[in-house]
Amino acid sequence: MPSERNAKGFVTDNPTIWDRASELLYAEAKAAKDAGDDDTYEKIRKQAYLLKGKPKYLVAFVNLADGQYGVVDLTPKQASGVFATIQKYAKRLDKLAFELSKTGSSTNTTVSLTPILDMDEELTEQERKNFEAADALEPFDFALFETCLYVADEAEQTKNLEIAGFDIRRLGLSSEAAATAADGAVTPLPKNDGNKPEIIF
């Protein structure tokens, strides 16, 4: 079960193992700061942040490569930029296609949504056809967002926390607790290569 969070993203109930690990490290970071050890504080704080749950935005677009809906996963900062572009061109959304680009990797990934001003020049014939046909698509089924998320059970979370380098014994757990995670493997979601633009809407 995922943890329960308030509107600001803070865990209010049912913390996951990762939440507990992050909270433990943040408490240690605070103790180091209170003791005047700024170097240790910063080191532990960064470790805690890596384990902390972070909000995500799932945004649906029509991918002009195949004319079907696609979903992208964005951080709040990335989503803010994308939504600002959509708002800026709100009155022309039925006349413009856009290019979604991701550059960088990990926490340094930057996302931009750029209007394609010359669609005759920049889109292929098939992409132009799919753009014209987009209005005839069935409305997006928001239930599809549920299929984009994967919630690991406690055993898998425990094993992945070990893989991330956290000593799970500090939470009163042992490696045996993770033994039931299937083969100890997690199937990663496909990722953009970090610099590939995608024509999407």
MIBAVEX-623638 format. One line per field, with one value per residue (C-alpha): residue in three letters; x, y, z. Coordinates in Angstrom, 1 decimal, m for minus. Example, Ala and Ser with C-alpha at 12.3 -4.5 7.8 and 13.67 -1.06 7.14 Angstrom:
BEGIN
residuo <- [ALA, SER]
u <- [12.3, 13.7]
v <- [m4.5, m1.1]
w <- [7.8, 7.1]
end
This chain:
BEGIN
residuo <- [MET, PRO, SER, GLU, ARG, ASN, ALA, LYS, GLY, PHE, VAL, THR, ASP, ASN, PRO, THR, ILE, TRP, ASP, ARG, ALA, SER, GLU, LEU, LEU, TYR, ALA, GLU, ALA, LYS, ALA, ALA, LYS, ASP, ALA, GLY, ASP, ASP, ASP, THR, TYR, GLU, LYS, ILE, ARG, LYS, GLN, ALA, TYR, LEU, LEU, LYS, GLY, LYS, PRO, LYS, TYR, LEU, VAL, ALA, PHE, VAL, ASN, LEU, ALA, ASP, GLY, GLN, TYR, GLY, VAL, VAL, ASP, LEU, THR, PRO, LYS, GLN, ALA, SER, GLY, VAL, PHE, ALA, THR, ILE, GLN, LYS, TYR, ALA, LYS, ARG, LEU, ASP, LYS, LEU, ALA, PHE, GLU, LEU, SER, LYS, THR, GLY, SER, SER, THR, ASN, THR, THR, VAL, SER, LEU, THR, PRO, ILE, LEU, ASP, MET, ASP, GLU, GLU, LEU, THR, GLU, GLN, GLU, ARG, LYS, ASN, PHE, GLU, ALA, ALA, ASP, ALA, LEU, GLU, PRO, PHE, ASP, PHE, ALA, LEU, PHE, GLU, THR, CYS, LEU, TYR, VAL, ALA, ASP, GLU, ALA, GLU, GLN, THR, LYS, ASN, LEU, GLU, ILE, ALA, GLY, PHE, ASP, ILE, ARG, ARG, LEU, GLY, LEU, SER, SER, GLU, ALA, ALA, ALA, THR, ALA, ALA, ASP, GLY, ALA, VAL, THR, PRO, LEU, PRO, LYS, ASN, ASP, GLY, ASN, LYS, PRO, GLU, ILE, ILE, PHE]
u <- [0.0, 1.3, 1.7, m0.9, 0.2, m1.3, m1.6, 2.0, 3.3, 4.2, 3.5, 0.6, m0.1, 1.0, 4.7, 6.5, 9.9, 11.5, 9.6, 10.9, 14.4, 14.2, 12.7, 15.5, 18.2, 16.5, 16.4, 20.2, 20.9, 19.0, 21.0, 24.2, 23.1, 22.1, 25.6, 27.2, 28.5, 27.5, 29.5, 27.8, 24.5, 24.7, 26.0, 23.1, 20.5, 21.4, 21.1, 17.7, 16.5, 17.4, 15.2, 12.3, 9.1, 8.6, 5.5, 5.1, 2.7, 1.3, 0.4, m1.4, m0.7, m1.4, 1.7, 1.8, 4.1, 1.2, m1.8, m2.4, m2.4, 0.8, 1.6, 4.7, 6.0, 7.1, 8.4, 6.6, 9.2, 9.1, 5.3, 5.2, 7.1, 5.0, 1.8, 3.0, 3.6, 0.1, m1.5, 0.5, m0.8, m4.2, m6.1, m4.1, m3.9, m6.1, m3.8, m0.4, 1.6, 4.3, 7.6, 8.3, 12.0, 13.9, 17.6, 20.0, 19.5, 18.3, 17.7, 19.2, 16.6, 15.1, 11.8, 10.6, 7.4, 8.0, 5.4, 6.1, 5.3, 5.9, 4.1, 4.4, 8.2, 8.8, 6.2, 6.2, 3.1, 1.9, 2.4, 0.3, m2.4, m2.4, m2.6, m5.7, m7.3, m6.6, m9.9, m11.8, m10.1, m12.2, m11.7, m8.8, m9.7, m8.2, m8.3, m5.3, m3.2, m3.5, m1.8, 1.2, 2.0, 3.6, 3.4, 6.1, 5.1, 7.0, 9.4, 10.4, 10.7, 13.0, 15.2, 15.3, 16.2, 19.2, 20.2, 20.1, 22.7, 20.7, 21.4, 17.9, 19.0, 18.6, 14.9, 14.9, 14.7, 16.9, 17.7, 15.4, 12.5, 13.2, 13.7, 10.1, 10.6, 10.5, 14.1, 15.1, 14.5, 12.7, 11.6, 12.5, 10.2, 11.5, 13.4, 14.1, 17.8, 18.1, 18.3, 15.6, 12.9, 9.4, 6.6, 3.6, 0.7]
v <- [0.0, 3.5, 5.9, 8.5, 12.1, 15.6, 18.3, 19.3, 15.8, 15.0, 11.5, 11.4, 7.7, 4.2, 5.1, 2.8, 1.3, 4.0, 6.7, 5.3, 5.1, 8.7, 10.0, 8.2, 9.9, 13.3, 13.0, 12.1, 15.1, 17.4, 16.0, 16.7, 20.2, 20.9, 19.7, 22.2, 19.5, 21.0, 18.7, 15.6, 17.3, 18.0, 14.5, 12.7, 15.2, 14.3, 10.6, 11.2, 13.2, 10.4, 8.0, 10.4, 10.0, 12.7, 14.0, 13.1, 14.3, 12.0, 13.9, 12.5, 13.6, 12.3, 10.9, 11.9, 9.0, 6.6, 8.8, 7.2, 8.6, 8.4, 9.3, 11.1, 11.2, 14.6, 16.2, 19.2, 21.6, 19.9, 19.9, 23.6, 24.5, 22.2, 23.6, 27.2, 26.5, 24.9, 27.9, 30.3, 28.6, 27.6, 29.4, 27.6, 24.1, 22.9, 24.4, 23.7, 20.5, 20.5, 18.8, 17.4, 17.1, 15.7, 16.4, 15.4, 12.5, 11.7, 14.9, 17.0, 16.1, 19.2, 18.9, 21.5, 21.7, 23.7, 24.6, 23.5, 26.6, 25.1, 21.7, 21.2, 21.4, 19.7, 17.0, 13.9, 13.2, 10.5, 12.9, 15.5, 12.9, 11.9, 15.5, 16.0, 12.8, 13.6, 15.4, 12.3, 10.2, 9.0, 11.1, 10.0, 7.4, 8.6, 5.1, 4.4, 6.5, 3.6, 1.3, 3.6, 3.1, 0.1, m0.3, m2.7, m4.9, m4.6, m7.4, m5.8, m2.4, m3.9, m5.5, m2.3, m0.3, m2.6, m2.2, 1.6, 1.1, 1.6, m0.8, m2.2, m3.5, 0.0, m0.4, m3.7, m5.6, m8.4, m9.6, m12.6, m10.1, m9.4, m13.0, m13.3, m10.6, m12.5, m13.3, m10.1, m8.3, m5.2, m4.7, m1.1, 1.1, 2.1, 5.4, 8.1, 8.1, 11.6, 13.7, 12.4, 14.8, 13.4, 14.8, 14.4, 16.8]
w <- [0.0, m0.8, 2.1, 2.7, 2.2, 2.8, 0.2, 0.7, 0.1, 3.7, 4.9, 7.4, 7.7, 6.5, 5.8, 3.4, 4.3, 2.1, 4.0, 7.3, 6.0, 4.7, 8.0, 10.0, 7.9, 8.1, 11.9, 11.9, 9.6, 12.0, 14.9, 13.0, 12.2, 15.8, 16.9, 14.4, 12.1, 8.8, 6.6, 8.1, 8.0, 4.3, 3.5, 5.4, 4.1, 0.5, 1.3, 2.9, m0.1, m2.5, m0.6, 0.0, m2.0, m4.6, m6.3, m10.0, m12.7, m15.4, m18.5, m21.5, m25.1, m28.5, m30.0, m33.7, m34.6, m34.2, m33.6, m30.2, m26.6, m24.7, m21.1, m19.9, m16.3, m15.1, m11.9, m10.5, m12.0, m15.4, m15.4, m14.5, m17.6, m19.8, m18.4, m18.9, m22.6, m23.0, m21.3, m23.5, m26.6, m25.3, m28.1, m30.8, m29.5, m32.3, m34.9, m33.5, m33.0, m30.2, m29.7, m26.2, m25.5, m22.6, m22.1, m19.4, m16.9, m13.4, m11.3, m14.1, m16.7, m18.4, m20.2, m22.8, m24.9, m28.0, m30.7, m34.2, m36.3, m39.7, m39.7, m43.4, m43.1, m39.8, m39.7, m41.8, m43.9, m41.5, m38.5, m40.3, m40.9, m37.3, m36.2, m38.4, m37.0, m33.4, m32.9, m33.8, m31.0, m28.2, m25.0, m22.9, m20.4, m17.1, m15.7, m18.0, m15.6, m13.1, m15.5, m15.6, m11.9, m10.2, m6.4, m5.1, m2.2, 1.1, 0.3, m3.0, m1.4, 1.2, m1.4, m3.5, m0.4, 0.1, m3.5, m3.0, m0.3, 2.8, 5.8, 6.4, 9.8, 11.0, 10.5, 12.3, 9.0, 7.6, 4.1, 4.7, 4.7, 1.1, 0.0, m1.3, m3.9, m7.2, m8.2, m6.5, m9.8, m10.8, m14.4, m15.3, m17.3, m20.7, m20.6, m23.1, m24.1, m22.5, m25.6, m28.0, m28.9, m29.3, m31.5, m29.3, m29.9]
end
